[in-house]
Amino acid sequence: MYQGKYSEAEVYLQKGLRLQPDNYRFYILRARNLLRQGKYQAARVVLDMAEQLHPGSLHVSLGRAWLSALLGEKEKALRLMETASVFHEEVANIYALLGMKKEAVRTIKEGIARGMEEVGENLFPYIYLLNNPGLASLGEEAQFKELLEAERRKYQRYLQSLKMFDNKNLGGK
């Protein structure tokens, strides 16, 4: 999904659901994928299914907040994400969709720093930042451009360290 290949991802998500229909995380991933494609009603149905499997899930609330942001329901979106943290990708997406660009960039920066420090991984890798339609509104923000360039350089170094991939193979624009 980080490469923007949402239709292809949908095929694999559906296969995963057929293999393990009781795993609510597949429903969450599918809802995110549907939201990125603008398929709001389908995403709502999938989130309802996830809620049935895992009532009270923060991930379901964040999915609903993301949907609310896409529908322009700012107060509802903000209310639904009150208990989230920068470790949840939805937070930056929701802020960006609501036009809260400074908050979105701050969340991404904090997510990158804390992710590396606390869990040893970049929570917002370059390919994700580059291809995510939910973050498109940040494209002209100077801070986001700087952040994107810094992440591009990290990504290039990472690819060079692997020596088996190049940017063309991994979905760069």
QUIRA-V513684 format. One record per helix or strand of 3 or more residues. SS is the DSSP state (h for helix, s for strand). FROM is the first residue (numbers start at 1). TO is the last residue. If there is no record, write none. Layout:
# QUIRA-V513684
SS/FROM/TO + SS/FROM/TO
This chain:
# QUIRA-V513684
h/6/19 + h/24/36 + h/40/53 + h/58/70 + h/74/80 + h/89/97 + h/101/119 + h/126/131 + h/133/138 + h/142/162 + h/167/170
